[in-house]
Amino acid sequence: MITNRMNLPEPLVKAIAFDDYTGGGADISATSLWKPARMVALEKQHGDKITQDVSDMIWILMGKCIHEILRRSDQDAVTETRLADEVLGWKVSGQFDRFVTNQGLLQDYKITSAWSLVFSSRDDEWTKQLNTYAYLLRRNGHEVRRIEIVAILRDWSATQAKSNKDYPQSSVQVIPIQLWEEDRIVRLLQERVREHQRARMELPLCSDEEQWAKPTVYAVMKEGRKSALKLCSSEEEARTLLDEKGTYLQVRPGEKTRCESYCQVRDFCEQYQREKEGRKHHD
């Protein structure tokens, strides 16, 4: 269900609400395959109850627009094509963005934050997704020789680029992705399909890694200073360092970033609700 709490203009709401996605009758898509099995199973169970506000979906619309413009202007490659293959009795499908046949080059466009490239690695997620596309291309008779992400940075700042050498130096970054051997991707695809098949029968728990968990940190602070003298993983360790005048302890609570900000089914997830209650009691 799409809501409009901010009372945005109706044409914008209609554009965002319009969804022409089709999975091609597949049991699972290349994108969902690499999501937590619990999350995907809950999305399937509660899909008609999930609520999103249009104000939180603007960048989804922008991504669709950019993809469509790039598709229309590209005369040198196969674009926006959905392929499928059977893995352990399930039809797995994926729609790649761009494939240059005579170069064996597979590219995928990502509309993302500049800071996501600076502070957190998306390589693992992107590597799995693109290698799934490469697998599907090979299964459909194409040779894939290299793969890469074309990251379009929606919040790129020229000022930041000048002052910070670790910040992306251009608003577009081409990121090479490791191309896996056939036996590796086949093994991983089979493992993931099994996990999702089991999740349809009995929900597994999401791991800390799947929840993008950040642990609680105990910061040793000093009056008049903004940054911590030291970050500790335990309160006991931090308290042993509170020996200077003006030092004090600051607790920086951990969080499950994906659960809190990037999971549409957290309201239907018993694991999330239990952990949320546990944090309340701990606080």
N, C-alpha and C positions, 0 to 999 in steps of 0.2 A: 504494500500500500504506500502510495506517495502522498505526503502531506506538504502543506505550504504555510508553515508557521510565520514566516517573515513577509507574507503577502506579496510575493514576487510577481511580476507581470505574467499574465496568462500564457502568452506565446512561449515564454521561457519555460514555464511549467510543462506545457505540452511537449516541447522539444525534449526535455529531460525525461518525461514519462514515456515517450515513444521508445519502444524496445523491439527491434527487429532481429534480435539474437535468436539463432536456432542452433541447437547442438547436433543437428543432422541425425537425430534418432539414436544418439550414442548413450551408453550407460554412464559415461563420465568424460569430461573434457580434459585436455592437457593441463589447463589451469587448475581445475578442481583437484586433479590427481595429486598435486603436490601440496595442497592445503591439508591441515589436520583432518584425519578421517572422522573424528567426532564432529567437527564443525560442518563438514559436508553432509554428514548423515542428518544432523539437526536442521540444516538448511532444506534438505529434502522433506523432512517431516513437517516443518513449520513454515514453509515458503509462503503460504497464503496469509500468514500472520505477521510477517516481517514488515516493519514500518521504517521508511526513510523520508527525510525531509529534503526538498529540492535544494535548499541552501547548502546542504552537505554534499550535493552531487554535481556542483558546477564544473569541477575538474574532470568528471566523467564525460560531461557534454563536450568540454574543450578537447578532450582526447579523441572523441568520436569525430569531431570536426576536422582535427588535424590529420587523422588517419584517412578520412574521406578525401580531403584535398590532395594528400600525397598519392593516394590510389589513382585519382583522376588524372594527375599530371605525369604519372609514370608509364612510359611507353617501352621501357627497356627490360621489364621484368614481369614475372607472374606475381600478382598481388592478391591479398585477402582471399586466399583459397583454403577451403576446409578439406582435410583428408582424414581417413580413419583406418584403423586396423583392429583385429581381434586379439585380445590378450586374456588368456585364461577364461575364455567364454564371454568376456565383456567387450563391447565395442568402445574403443578409445578414439576420440576425435580431437582434432586441433586445427585452428585456423591461423596460419602464419601470415605475417605482414608483407614480406617481399622475398622473392627468390630469383636470383639472376642465374638462369640455367647454364649459360655458356661459361660462367665463372664458378659454378657450384657454390655460390655465396648466398647464405640465408641471413636475413636481417630482420630485426624486430624493433619497432619504435616504442619507446617508453616515455610518457610524460611524467616527470618526477621532480622532486625537490633537489636543488643543488646541495643542500646540507645533508640529504640522505646519502649522497656520494661521499661526503666528507666524513660523517660520523658513523655511518653504519653500512656494512657491506651487503649488497643485494646480489652479489655474484652467485651464491649458492642457489637461491631461488630462480634467478634468471638462467643459470646454467642448466638446471633440471628442465625448465620449461622449453628452452631452445633445443636441447638435445632430444626432447620428445618430438618436436617438430621435425628435426633432422631424421629421426627414426621413421616417422610417418612418410617423409619424402622418399627415403631409401626404399621403404616397403612399396611405394608407388612408382618405383622405377627410376628415381633421380639420384644422381651422385652429388653428395654434399661434401665440399672440401673445406669450408670454413664458415663460422657463424659469428655474428656480432650484434651488439645492442647499439641502437642509435638513441641516446638519451637526450631528450629535449627538456631543458631545465626551466620550469615555469617561474621560478623566483630568482633567477640568476641576477647578480649585482655586479656591475662593472667596478664599483667602488671596492667591493670585497675582493675582487680578482686582483686589483692593484695592490692592496694592502696585505693580502694573505696568499703566499705561494702555494699553500695546500688546497686552496679553494679552486674549483674548476675555472680555467682561464678562458673558457668560451661557453656560450649558452647552449651549445650542442656538443656532446661528447660521444665519440665512437669508441665502444668498449669491446675488444676482442673477447670471445668466450671459448673456453676449451671444448673442443669437439671430442666426445667420448667414442671409444671403440664400441662396435656393435654388441659384443657380448655383455659389456658393462651396462648399457642402457636397457637391454633386454632383461637382465637380471633385476635391475632396479624397478623397471616397469611392472614386472611380475610381483615383486614385493609390495609395491604400492597398491596394485589392484587387489591383492589378497587382503591387505589392511582395510581397504574400503569395502570389500565384500563382507568381511567379518563385522565391520561397523554397522552395516545395514541390519545385522541380526542382534548384536550386542554392542552398546556404545563403549568405546575405550576411553581412557582418560587422556587429556592433552598433556604432553610433557612440558617441562619448563621451557625447553627450546621452542616448542610449538607455540607457547604462550608469550614468547619474547619476554621472558621474565628477567627483571632487574632486581638484584638482592638489596636488602636494606644496608645502608652504609652509615658508619658512625664517623662523623667529621670532627677532628680536633681543630677548633677555631681560636682565634686570638682577637681581642678587641681592637678595632681600628683597621682590621685587615679583612678584605672581602673573600679571598680564597682560603681554603683549608690548609693548615699546617701539614696535616696528614689525613688520609682516608683509611679507615679501618673496617675490617669485615665483622668485628665483634665489639660489643660494648666494653667488655673486660679489657681488651687491648687498648681501646681508646682512653679509658679512664686511667690507665697507667701512665699516659702521656700528659695528663692534666697537672703538670707540676710547675708550670710557669705562671707567674702572676698575670691575670687577665685572660687566661685560657679557659675555654668552656666547651661543652659537648653539644654537638648539633646532630640530631638523628634525621637522616634522609630516608624516609620509608621506601621500601622496594615496591615494585608494581609489576603487573602482568600487562605489558603495553598492548599486545594484540587484543586481549580480552577487553581492556578498558576502552580502546579507541578504534579497533579495526575488526571487531567480530559482531556481525548483525544478529547472531542468535544467542548472545549472552543472557538475555532475559529468559530463555528457555533451557539454559544450561545449568544443571544441578551442581556440577563441579564448580563453576564460576560463583554461583550463589553461596555454596558452602565456604569457599575460600574468602569471599567477600565478608561473610559473617564472621569468619575466624579472624580476619584483620580488624574488624570492629571491636571484637572482644579483647584482642591483644592491645589495641590502642587504649 
